[in-house]
Every structure is written in C-alpha cells, then in structure tokens.
C-alpha cells in the first residue's frame, strides 16, 4: 500500500520500471495545498473518486495519475 498523507509538493512525477509498471510513470498532483488545508479526505485516480487515502500497487500499475485531493 502507498499512503497518501500531507502533500508537500504541488506535483510529483515518478518514473517507474516498465518491467513492473507497464505505463512507466505515475503523477501525483495536489493543487491547493496550504498550511490550513494539509490533510486529505479523498483523492481521484485517473478521474475516478476514491474515498480512501491510500493506493495499492495495482492502482499505480493501472493508473496514470492521482489528483484533485479534497482537503
């Protein structure tokens, strides 16, 4: 599992080994992060709403991005 907690950066681009992650990259975007909006309540994986604050390795293998955090 990959926990999603307090975002520090607005965007992170990960380059992944294609032997294990067929898409080869994954992007995490967290626009609107501030001192008052630090803790996420939900996120979107490739546009689909997620109620949990973690991703599985399979989520990352099949997805392209995680974004639009709700604080």
Secondary structure as the mmCIF struct_conf table of DSSP 4:
data_model
#
loop_
_struct_conf.conf_type_id
_struct_conf.id
_struct_conf.beg_label_comp_id
_struct_conf.beg_label_asym_id
_struct_conf.beg_label_seq_id
_struct_conf.end_label_comp_id
_struct_conf.end_label_asym_id
_struct_conf.end_label_seq_id
STRN STRN1 UNK A 2 UNK A 3
BEND BEND1 UNK A 9 UNK A 10
STRN STRN2 UNK A 11 UNK A 15
TURN_TY1_P TURN_TY1_P1 UNK A 18 UNK A 20
TURN_TY1_P TURN_TY1_P2 UNK A 22 UNK A 23
STRN STRN3 UNK A 25 UNK A 29
TURN_TY1_P TURN_TY1_P3 UNK A 31 UNK A 32
BEND BEND2 UNK A 35 UNK A 37
BEND BEND3 UNK A 39 UNK A 39
BEND BEND4 UNK A 41 UNK A 41
STRN STRN4 UNK A 42 UNK A 45
TURN_TY1_P TURN_TY1_P4 UNK A 46 UNK A 47
STRN STRN5 UNK A 48 UNK A 50
BEND BEND5 UNK A 51 UNK A 53
STRN STRN6 UNK A 54 UNK A 55
HELX_RH_AL_P HELX_RH_AL_P1 UNK A 57 UNK A 62
BEND BEND6 UNK A 64 UNK A 64
STRN STRN7 UNK A 65 UNK A 70
#
